[in-house]
Amino acid sequence: MVHLLTISAAWCCVRAVAAPVGFAHVLFLMPPVLLIATVPISIAGWGVRESGMIAAFSYAGLAESDGLTLSILFGAVSFIIGMVGGVVWISSGFRTATFAPTAADAEIATGRP
């Protein structure tokens, strides 16, 4: 379900720039590109995702510029949604519980039982 929502969001980005790309193209092109973008050689997949999207669009016979536009818009939307989610999480007041040190912690710290 998460992948379908991601693909739907990418398709909405394509529709926002009025690129002549169908849902089926996005359905088959996005998952491999997102998989390639997870390779840890860049920050948040920027650059790798764009290169992968350009290559995928060119192999599919679509305009490479539309692939670049989609990738940049999708990355920007993902970043903005992440920022909003971060603000909501920080302002929610949810904090992890702190635990009082135990005798076992004291043994580990001092090295003596």
N, CA, C and O atoms as CSV, one atom per row, in Angstrom:
chain,resi,resn,atom,element,x,y,z
A,1,MET,N,N,0.818,-1.186,0.000
A,1,MET,CA,C,0.000,0.000,0.000
A,1,MET,C,C,0.868,1.259,0.000
A,1,MET,O,O,0.537,2.249,-0.652
A,2,VAL,N,N,1.975,1.213,0.732
A,2,VAL,CA,C,2.862,2.376,0.780
A,2,VAL,C,C,3.441,2.659,-0.605
A,2,VAL,O,O,3.555,3.817,-1.008
A,3,HIS,N,N,3.803,1.612,-1.326
A,3,HIS,CA,C,4.357,1.803,-2.668
A,3,HIS,C,C,3.318,2.389,-3.618
A,3,HIS,O,O,3.637,3.246,-4.442
A,4,LEU,N,N,2.091,1.931,-3.503
A,4,LEU,CA,C,1.040,2.483,-4.353
A,4,LEU,C,C,0.769,3.948,-4.030
A,4,LEU,O,O,0.501,4.743,-4.931
A,5,LEU,N,N,0.836,4.308,-2.760
A,5,LEU,CA,C,0.671,5.714,-2.390
A,5,LEU,C,C,1.832,6.559,-2.905
A,5,LEU,O,O,1.630,7.693,-3.341
A,6,THR,N,N,3.041,6.013,-2.857
A,6,THR,CA,C,4.204,6.727,-3.382
A,6,THR,C,C,4.081,6.923,-4.891
A,6,THR,O,O,4.366,8.002,-5.411
A,7,ILE,N,N,3.658,5.878,-5.580
A,7,ILE,CA,C,3.470,5.966,-7.025
A,7,ILE,C,C,2.350,6.948,-7.355
A,7,ILE,O,O,2.451,7.707,-8.319
A,8,SER,N,N,1.294,6.934,-6.565
A,8,SER,CA,C,0.205,7.894,-6.781
A,8,SER,C,C,0.668,9.324,-6.566
A,8,SER,O,O,0.259,10.228,-7.295
A,9,ALA,N,N,1.516,9.532,-5.575
A,9,ALA,CA,C,2.063,10.872,-5.339
A,9,ALA,C,C,2.945,11.303,-6.502
A,9,ALA,O,O,2.910,12.464,-6.910
A,10,ALA,N,N,3.732,10.381,-7.037
A,10,ALA,CA,C,4.563,10.704,-8.202
A,10,ALA,C,C,3.697,11.001,-9.417
A,10,ALA,O,O,4.016,11.896,-10.200
A,11,TRP,N,N,2.619,10.268,-9.582
A,11,TRP,CA,C,1.723,10.512,-10.701
A,11,TRP,C,C,1.060,11.879,-10.562
A,11,TRP,O,O,0.856,12.575,-11.556
A,12,CYS,N,N,0.727,12.263,-9.343
A,12,CYS,CA,C,0.170,13.601,-9.109
A,12,CYS,C,C,1.203,14.673,-9.466
A,12,CYS,O,O,0.846,15.726,-9.995
A,13,CYS,N,N,2.479,14.410,-9.178
A,13,CYS,CA,C,3.535,15.349,-9.566
A,13,CYS,C,C,3.631,15.452,-11.084
A,13,CYS,O,O,3.823,16.542,-11.623
A,14,VAL,N,N,3.500,14.324,-11.774
A,14,VAL,CA,C,3.520,14.334,-13.241
A,14,VAL,C,C,2.346,15.133,-13.777
A,14,VAL,O,O,2.503,15.927,-14.704
A,15,ARG,N,N,1.178,14.927,-13.201
A,15,ARG,CA,C,-0.011,15.651,-13.648
A,15,ARG,C,C,0.119,17.143,-13.353
A,15,ARG,O,O,-0.420,17.964,-14.094
A,16,ALA,N,N,0.829,17.508,-12.278
A,16,ALA,CA,C,0.980,18.913,-11.911
A,16,ALA,C,C,1.795,19.687,-12.946
A,16,ALA,O,O,1.583,20.884,-13.140
A,17,VAL,N,N,2.721,19.005,-13.604
A,17,VAL,CA,C,3.531,19.679,-14.624
A,17,VAL,C,C,3.020,19.385,-16.029
A,17,VAL,O,O,3.647,19.776,-17.013
A,18,ALA,N,N,1.889,18.703,-16.126
A,18,ALA,CA,C,1.218,18.402,-17.401
A,18,ALA,C,C,2.111,17.637,-18.367
A,18,ALA,O,O,2.078,17.880,-19.573
A,19,ALA,N,N,2.914,16.708,-17.836
A,19,ALA,CA,C,3.759,15.873,-18.689
A,19,ALA,C,C,2.904,14.753,-19.288
A,19,ALA,O,O,2.021,14.218,-18.617
A,20,PRO,N,N,3.163,14.403,-20.534
A,20,PRO,CA,C,2.375,13.344,-21.175
A,20,PRO,C,C,2.835,11.954,-20.754
A,20,PRO,O,O,3.347,11.183,-21.566
A,21,VAL,N,N,2.648,11.648,-19.485
A,21,VAL,CA,C,3.063,10.366,-18.917
A,21,VAL,C,C,1.851,9.738,-18.260
A,21,VAL,O,O,1.154,10.388,-17.481
A,22,GLY,N,N,1.599,8.487,-18.569
A,22,GLY,CA,C,0.456,7.797,-17.995
A,22,GLY,C,C,0.771,7.161,-16.655
A,22,GLY,O,O,1.928,7.057,-16.246
A,23,PHE,N,N,-0.282,6.740,-15.986
A,23,PHE,CA,C,-0.113,6.100,-14.678
A,23,PHE,C,C,0.671,4.802,-14.805
A,23,PHE,O,O,1.449,4.461,-13.913
A,24,ALA,N,N,0.478,4.076,-15.897
A,24,ALA,CA,C,1.195,2.807,-16.087
A,24,ALA,C,C,2.702,3.044,-16.187
A,24,ALA,O,O,3.488,2.256,-15.662
A,25,HIS,N,N,3.109,4.124,-16.858
A,25,HIS,CA,C,4.537,4.437,-16.929
A,25,HIS,C,C,5.104,4.687,-15.535
A,25,HIS,O,O,6.153,4.156,-15.171
A,26,VAL,N,N,4.403,5.488,-14.778
A,26,VAL,CA,C,4.872,5.800,-13.427
A,26,VAL,C,C,4.863,4.536,-12.558
A,26,VAL,O,O,5.759,4.335,-11.738
A,27,LEU,N,N,3.860,3.700,-12.740
A,27,LEU,CA,C,3.745,2.461,-11.966
A,27,LEU,C,C,4.949,1.556,-12.175
A,27,LEU,O,O,5.420,0.919,-11.233
A,28,PHE,N,N,5.446,1.495,-13.400
A,28,PHE,CA,C,6.564,0.600,-13.692
A,28,PHE,C,C,7.932,1.263,-13.592
A,28,PHE,O,O,8.935,0.568,-13.429
A,29,LEU,N,N,7.996,2.584,-13.685
A,29,LEU,CA,C,9.288,3.269,-13.647
A,29,LEU,C,C,9.717,3.713,-12.252
A,29,LEU,O,O,10.914,3.745,-11.966
A,30,MET,N,N,8.788,4.049,-11.393
A,30,MET,CA,C,9.143,4.585,-10.074
A,30,MET,C,C,9.807,3.569,-9.133
A,30,MET,O,O,10.829,3.902,-8.531
A,31,PRO,N,N,9.278,2.351,-8.978
A,31,PRO,CA,C,9.909,1.443,-8.011
A,31,PRO,C,C,11.395,1.167,-8.269
A,31,PRO,O,O,12.178,1.218,-7.320
A,32,PRO,N,N,11.823,0.877,-9.509
A,32,PRO,CA,C,13.262,0.672,-9.695
A,32,PRO,C,C,14.087,1.929,-9.428
A,32,PRO,O,O,15.196,1.849,-8.899
A,33,VAL,N,N,13.546,3.080,-9.793
A,33,VAL,CA,C,14.277,4.324,-9.561
A,33,VAL,C,C,14.410,4.582,-8.069
A,33,VAL,O,O,15.480,4.978,-7.605
A,34,LEU,N,N,13.342,4.364,-7.308
A,34,LEU,CA,C,13.416,4.569,-5.862
A,34,LEU,C,C,14.348,3.551,-5.206
A,34,LEU,O,O,15.014,3.862,-4.218
A,35,LEU,N,N,14.395,2.347,-5.749
A,35,LEU,CA,C,15.335,1.345,-5.231
A,35,LEU,C,C,16.770,1.786,-5.476
A,35,LEU,O,O,17.621,1.655,-4.596
A,36,ILE,N,N,17.037,2.299,-6.651
A,36,ILE,CA,C,18.383,2.787,-6.968
A,36,ILE,C,C,18.731,3.995,-6.106
A,36,ILE,O,O,19.886,4.166,-5.714
A,37,ALA,N,N,17.750,4.827,-5.812
A,37,ALA,CA,C,17.999,6.037,-5.013
A,37,ALA,C,C,18.346,5.715,-3.565
A,37,ALA,O,O,18.850,6.582,-2.851
A,38,THR,N,N,18.088,4.492,-3.117
A,38,THR,CA,C,18.428,4.136,-1.739
A,38,THR,C,C,19.894,3.762,-1.570
A,38,THR,O,O,20.352,3.558,-0.445
A,39,VAL,N,N,20.639,3.669,-2.673
A,39,VAL,CA,C,22.071,3.389,-2.578
A,39,VAL,C,C,22.720,4.547,-1.821
A,39,VAL,O,O,22.563,5.703,-2.214
A,40,PRO,N,N,23.441,4.256,-0.751
A,40,PRO,CA,C,23.947,5.334,0.115
A,40,PRO,C,C,25.181,6.040,-0.437
A,40,PRO,O,O,26.253,5.986,0.167
A,41,ILE,N,N,25.033,6.699,-1.580
A,41,ILE,CA,C,26.155,7.458,-2.133
A,41,ILE,C,C,25.814,8.934,-2.261
A,41,ILE,O,O,26.622,9.713,-2.766
A,42,SER,N,N,24.634,9.325,-1.814
A,42,SER,CA,C,24.257,10.736,-1.853
A,42,SER,C,C,23.355,11.029,-0.660
A,42,SER,O,O,22.939,10.119,0.057
A,43,ILE,N,N,23.063,12.288,-0.462
A,43,ILE,CA,C,22.213,12.694,0.650
A,43,ILE,C,C,20.763,12.600,0.207
A,43,ILE,O,O,20.332,13.316,-0.697
A,44,ALA,N,N,20.019,11.722,0.843
A,44,ALA,CA,C,18.590,11.514,0.588
A,44,ALA,C,C,18.294,11.123,-0.856
A,44,ALA,O,O,17.180,11.333,-1.335
A,45,GLY,N,N,19.274,10.560,-1.551
A,45,GLY,CA,C,19.047,10.097,-2.913
A,45,GLY,C,C,19.075,11.176,-3.969
A,45,GLY,O,O,18.846,10.896,-5.146
A,46,TRP,N,N,19.356,12.427,-3.567
A,46,TRP,CA,C,19.392,13.521,-4.547
A,46,TRP,C,C,20.537,13.278,-5.520
A,46,TRP,O,O,21.652,12.961,-5.105
A,47,GLY,N,N,20.274,13.419,-6.766
A,47,GLY,CA,C,21.270,13.198,-7.812
A,47,GLY,C,C,21.149,11.790,-8.382
A,47,GLY,O,O,21.060,11.608,-9.597
A,48,VAL,N,N,21.147,10.809,-7.506
A,48,VAL,CA,C,20.989,9.427,-7.952
A,48,VAL,C,C,19.569,9.213,-8.469
A,48,VAL,O,O,19.366,8.583,-9.508
A,49,ARG,N,N,18.597,9.738,-7.744
A,49,ARG,CA,C,17.205,9.614,-8.173
A,49,ARG,C,C,16.986,10.331,-9.501
A,49,ARG,O,O,16.297,9.815,-10.381
A,50,GLU,N,N,17.566,11.508,-9.647
A,50,GLU,CA,C,17.397,12.258,-10.888
A,50,GLU,C,C,18.039,11.516,-12.067
A,50,GLU,O,O,17.443,11.416,-13.139
A,51,SER,N,N,19.242,11.003,-11.865
A,51,SER,CA,C,19.907,10.256,-12.937
A,51,SER,C,C,19.123,9.005,-13.301
A,51,SER,O,O,18.961,8.683,-14.478
A,52,GLY,N,N,18.641,8.306,-12.289
A,52,GLY,CA,C,17.842,7.108,-12.538
A,52,GLY,C,C,16.539,7.413,-13.256
A,52,GLY,O,O,16.118,6.657,-14.131
A,53,MET,N,N,15.906,8.503,-12.896
A,53,MET,CA,C,14.651,8.877,-13.536
A,53,MET,C,C,14.882,9.290,-14.984
A,53,MET,O,O,14.081,8.952,-15.856
A,54,ILE,N,N,15.953,10.007,-15.249
A,54,ILE,CA,C,16.270,10.393,-16.627
A,54,ILE,C,C,16.523,9.142,-17.467
A,54,ILE,O,O,16.024,9.032,-18.587
A,55,ALA,N,N,17.295,8.203,-16.928
A,55,ALA,CA,C,17.586,6.966,-17.661
A,55,ALA,C,C,16.313,6.152,-17.879
A,55,ALA,O,O,16.100,5.622,-18.970
A,56,ALA,N,N,15.474,6.046,-16.866
A,56,ALA,CA,C,14.232,5.272,-16.996
A,56,ALA,C,C,13.305,5.894,-18.030
A,56,ALA,O,O,12.709,5.180,-18.836
A,57,PHE,N,N,13.180,7.210,-18.014
A,57,PHE,CA,C,12.314,7.872,-18.989
A,57,PHE,C,C,12.861,7.724,-20.406
A,57,PHE,O,O,12.094,7.550,-21.353
A,58,SER,N,N,14.182,7.791,-20.554
A,58,SER,CA,C,14.734,7.649,-21.902
A,58,SER,C,C,14.551,6.234,-22.428
A,58,SER,O,O,14.259,6.056,-23.610
A,59,TYR,N,N,14.716,5.216,-21.575
A,59,TYR,CA,C,14.495,3.833,-22.008
A,59,TYR,C,C,13.028,3.572,-22.336
A,59,TYR,O,O,12.718,2.735,-23.185
A,60,ALA,N,N,12.133,4.281,-21.670
A,60,ALA,CA,C,10.697,4.107,-21.927
A,60,ALA,C,C,10.224,4.928,-23.120
A,60,ALA,O,O,9.052,4.860,-23.490
A,61,GLY,N,N,11.116,5.697,-23.721
A,61,GLY,CA,C,10.741,6.504,-24.876
A,61,GLY,C,C,10.038,7.793,-24.509
A,61,GLY,O,O,9.349,8.385,-25.340
A,62,LEU,N,N,10.204,8.230,-23.283
A,62,LEU,CA,C,9.580,9.478,-22.824
A,62,LEU,C,C,10.627,10.577,-22.784
A,62,LEU,O,O,11.823,10.302,-22.876
A,63,ALA,N,N,10.191,11.804,-22.649
A,63,ALA,CA,C,11.115,12.938,-22.612
A,63,ALA,C,C,11.940,12.915,-21.327
A,63,ALA,O,O,11.399,12.808,-20.227
A,64,GLU,N,N,13.262,13.019,-21.488
A,64,GLU,CA,C,14.151,12.995,-20.325
A,64,GLU,C,C,13.913,14.196,-19.424
A,64,GLU,O,O,14.055,14.097,-18.205
A,65,SER,N,N,13.554,15.323,-20.012
A,65,SER,CA,C,13.296,16.521,-19.208
A,65,SER,C,C,12.088,16.321,-18.295
A,65,SER,O,O,12.050,16.856,-17.187
A,66,ASP,N,N,11.106,15.556,-18.757
A,66,ASP,CA,C,9.957,15.259,-17.897
A,66,ASP,C,C,10.379,14.385,-16.722
A,66,ASP,O,O,9.870,14.547,-15.613
A,67,GLY,N,N,11.301,13.464,-16.958
A,67,GLY,CA,C,11.815,12.632,-15.876
A,67,GLY,C,C,12.560,13.445,-14.840
A,67,GLY,O,O,12.407,13.227,-13.638
A,68,LEU,N,N,13.369,14.384,-15.308
A,68,LEU,CA,C,14.099,15.252,-14.382
A,68,LEU,C,C,13.138,16.120,-13.587
A,68,LEU,O,O,13.284,16.275,-12.374
A,69,THR,N,N,12.165,16.680,-14.268
A,69,THR,CA,C,11.171,17.524,-13.587
A,69,THR,C,C,10.401,16.728,-12.549
A,69,THR,O,O,10.194,17.195,-11.430
A,70,LEU,N,N,9.976,15.528,-12.918
A,70,LEU,CA,C,9.258,14.667,-11.971
A,70,LEU,C,C,10.114,14.356,-10.760
A,70,LEU,O,O,9.638,14.426,-9.627
A,71,SER,N,N,11.368,14.014,-10.988
A,71,SER,CA,C,12.239,13.641,-9.883
A,71,SER,C,C,12.476,14.803,-8.925
A,71,SER,O,O,12.424,14.623,-7.708
A,72,ILE,N,N,12.734,15.986,-9.461
A,72,ILE,CA,C,12.969,17.149,-8.599
A,72,ILE,C,C,11.698,17.512,-7.835
A,72,ILE,O,O,11.755,17.798,-6.638
A,73,LEU,N,N,10.560,17.503,-8.513
A,73,LEU,CA,C,9.298,17.835,-7.849
A,73,LEU,C,C,8.945,16.795,-6.794
A,73,LEU,O,O,8.497,17.148,-5.703
A,74,PHE,N,N,9.140,15.518,-7.108
A,74,PHE,CA,C,8.856,14.454,-6.137
A,74,PHE,C,C,9.771,14.574,-4.921
A,74,PHE,O,O,9.320,14.402,-3.789
A,75,GLY,N,N,11.047,14.866,-5.144
A,75,GLY,CA,C,11.975,15.047,-4.025
A,75,GLY,C,C,11.608,16.242,-3.168
A,75,GLY,O,O,11.687,16.176,-1.941
A,76,ALA,N,N,11.205,17.340,-3.806
A,76,ALA,CA,C,10.825,18.533,-3.051
A,76,ALA,C,C,9.567,18.294,-2.235
A,76,ALA,O,O,9.479,18.709,-1.080
A,77,VAL,N,N,8.590,17.621,-2.841
A,77,VAL,CA,C,7.349,17.323,-2.117
A,77,VAL,C,C,7.631,16.387,-0.947
A,77,VAL,O,O,7.087,16.577,0.140
A,78,SER,N,N,8.468,15.387,-1.155
A,78,SER,CA,C,8.822,14.467,-0.065
A,78,SER,C,C,9.525,15.206,1.069
A,78,SER,O,O,9.270,14.939,2.243
A,79,PHE,N,N,10.407,16.134,0.715
A,79,PHE,CA,C,11.112,16.924,1.721
A,79,PHE,C,C,10.150,17.794,2.519
A,79,PHE,O,O,10.237,17.863,3.745
A,80,ILE,N,N,9.233,18.456,1.821
A,80,ILE,CA,C,8.274,19.335,2.497
A,80,ILE,C,C,7.362,18.536,3.415
A,80,ILE,O,O,7.083,18.962,4.536
A,81,ILE,N,N,6.892,17.374,2.946
A,81,ILE,CA,C,6.043,16.537,3.790
A,81,ILE,C,C,6.816,16.044,5.008
A,81,ILE,O,O,6.267,15.967,6.107
A,82,GLY,N,N,8.081,15.712,4.812
A,82,GLY,CA,C,8.918,15.312,5.949
A,82,GLY,C,C,9.114,16.426,6.950
A,82,GLY,O,O,9.114,16.190,8.159
A,83,MET,N,N,9.284,17.645,6.453
A,83,MET,CA,C,9.435,18.795,7.355
A,83,MET,C,C,8.159,19.029,8.161
A,83,MET,O,O,8.219,19.274,9.366
A,84,VAL,N,N,7.018,18.953,7.501
A,84,VAL,CA,C,5.742,19.129,8.206
A,84,VAL,C,C,5.571,18.033,9.253
A,84,VAL,O,O,5.162,18.309,10.381
A,85,GLY,N,N,5.880,16.798,8.885
A,85,GLY,CA,C,5.789,15.701,9.841
A,85,GLY,C,C,6.734,15.883,11.019
A,85,GLY,O,O,6.384,15.562,12.155
A,86,GLY,N,N,7.931,16.397,10.752
A,86,GLY,CA,C,8.886,16.652,11.830
A,86,GLY,C,C,8.405,17.717,12.788
A,86,GLY,O,O,8.556,17.584,14.002
A,87,VAL,N,N,7.825,18.775,12.248
A,87,VAL,CA,C,7.285,19.847,13.099
A,87,VAL,C,C,6.139,19.315,13.946
A,87,VAL,O,O,6.049,19.623,15.134
A,88,VAL,N,N,5.259,18.517,13.341
A,88,VAL,CA,C,4.143,17.947,14.099
A,88,VAL,C,C,4.672,17.025,15.198
A,88,VAL,O,O,4.163,17.047,16.319
A,89,TRP,N,N,5.680,16.223,14.891
A,89,TRP,CA,C,6.229,15.294,15.881
A,89,TRP,C,C,6.893,16.057,17.025
A,89,TRP,O,O,6.708,15.707,18.191
A,90,ILE,N,N,7.661,17.092,16.703
A,90,ILE,CA,C,8.334,17.860,17.748
A,90,ILE,C,C,7.324,18.612,18.606
A,90,ILE,O,O,7.463,18.670,19.827
A,91,SER,N,N,6.311,19.187,17.969
A,91,SER,CA,C,5.341,19.963,18.733
A,91,SER,C,C,4.332,19.086,19.480
A,91,SER,O,O,3.587,19.590,20.320
A,92,SER,N,N,4.299,17.786,19.189
A,92,SER,CA,C,3.342,16.914,19.870
A,92,SER,C,C,3.708,16.684,21.326
A,92,SER,O,O,2.855,16.299,22.126
A,93,GLY,N,N,4.959,16.916,21.678
A,93,GLY,CA,C,5.375,16.731,23.062
A,93,GLY,C,C,5.701,15.296,23.407
A,93,GLY,O,O,5.969,15.001,24.572
A,94,PHE,N,N,5.690,14.398,22.449
A,94,PHE,CA,C,6.019,13.004,22.724
A,94,PHE,C,C,7.507,12.884,22.974
A,94,PHE,O,O,8.324,13.254,22.131
A,95,ARG,N,N,7.847,12.371,24.123
A,95,ARG,CA,C,9.253,12.180,24.474
A,95,ARG,C,C,9.438,10.735,24.921
A,95,ARG,O,O,8.518,10.106,25.443
A,96,THR,N,N,10.626,10.231,24.710
A,96,THR,CA,C,10.910,8.885,25.189
A,96,THR,C,C,11.102,8.930,26.699
A,96,THR,O,O,11.580,9.920,27.252
A,97,ALA,N,N,10.727,7.862,27.339
A,97,ALA,CA,C,10.838,7.803,28.792
A,97,ALA,C,C,12.294,7.631,29.196
A,97,ALA,O,O,13.043,6.875,28.576
A,98,THR,N,N,12.679,8.345,30.243
A,98,THR,CA,C,14.025,8.161,30.778
A,98,THR,C,C,13.936,7.186,31.930
A,98,THR,O,O,12.978,7.202,32.703
A,99,PHE,N,N,14.925,6.355,32.037
A,99,PHE,CA,C,14.928,5.324,33.066
A,99,PHE,C,C,15.992,5.646,34.103
A,99,PHE,O,O,17.069,6.142,33.772
A,100,ALA,N,N,15.684,5.363,35.335
A,100,ALA,CA,C,16.645,5.566,36.409
A,100,ALA,C,C,17.733,4.496,36.301
A,100,ALA,O,O,17.453,3.358,35.925
A,101,PRO,N,N,18.977,4.863,36.633
A,101,PRO,CA,C,20.045,3.874,36.555
A,101,PRO,C,C,19.803,2.735,37.542
A,101,PRO,O,O,19.288,2.944,38.641
A,102,THR,N,N,20.176,1.554,37.138
A,102,THR,CA,C,20.001,0.369,37.985
A,102,THR,C,C,21.348,-0.055,38.542
A,102,THR,O,O,22.382,0.514,38.193
A,103,ALA,N,N,21.330,-1.049,39.402
A,103,ALA,CA,C,22.555,-1.576,39.972
A,103,ALA,C,C,23.437,-2.182,38.889
A,103,ALA,O,O,24.663,-2.098,38.968
A,104,ALA,N,N,22.829,-2.786,37.886
A,104,ALA,CA,C,23.600,-3.378,36.791
A,104,ALA,C,C,24.355,-2.298,36.020
A,104,ALA,O,O,25.484,-2.521,35.580
A,105,ASP,N,N,23.732,-1.124,35.854
A,105,ASP,CA,C,24.408,-0.036,35.183
A,105,ASP,C,C,25.615,0.448,35.981
A,105,ASP,O,O,26.655,0.782,35.414
A,106,ALA,N,N,25.465,0.480,37.286
A,106,ALA,CA,C,26.570,0.890,38.146
A,106,ALA,C,C,27.720,-0.110,38.063
A,106,ALA,O,O,28.886,0.286,38.054
A,107,GLU,N,N,27.402,-1.395,38.004
A,107,GLU,CA,C,28.451,-2.416,37.870
A,107,GLU,C,C,29.199,-2.265,36.567
A,107,GLU,O,O,30.419,-2.424,36.529
A,108,ILE,N,N,28.497,-1.965,35.513
A,108,ILE,CA,C,29.135,-1.811,34.207
A,108,ILE,C,C,30.016,-0.570,34.216
A,108,ILE,O,O,31.118,-0.600,33.668
A,109,ALA,N,N,29.558,0.519,34.827
A,109,ALA,CA,C,30.306,1.768,34.837
A,109,ALA,C,C,31.580,1.651,35.674
A,109,ALA,O,O,32.622,2.177,35.281
A,110,THR,N,N,31.515,0.976,36.813
A,110,THR,CA,C,32.673,0.892,37.693
A,110,THR,C,C,33.565,-0.301,37.364
A,110,THR,O,O,34.761,-0.283,37.655
A,111,GLY,N,N,33.001,-1.314,36.771
A,111,GLY,CA,C,33.780,-2.520,36.469
A,111,GLY,C,C,33.852,-3.473,37.641
A,111,GLY,O,O,34.539,-4.492,37.569
A,112,ARG,N,N,33.149,-3.157,38.729
A,112,ARG,CA,C,33.149,-4.030,39.914
A,112,ARG,C,C,31.727,-4.495,40.204
A,112,ARG,O,O,30.768,-3.745,40.023
A,113,PRO,N,N,31.600,-5.748,40.658
A,113,PRO,CA,C,30.252,-6.232,41.045
A,113,PRO,C,C,29.782,-5.657,42.356
A,113,PRO,O,O,28.679,-5.968,42.807
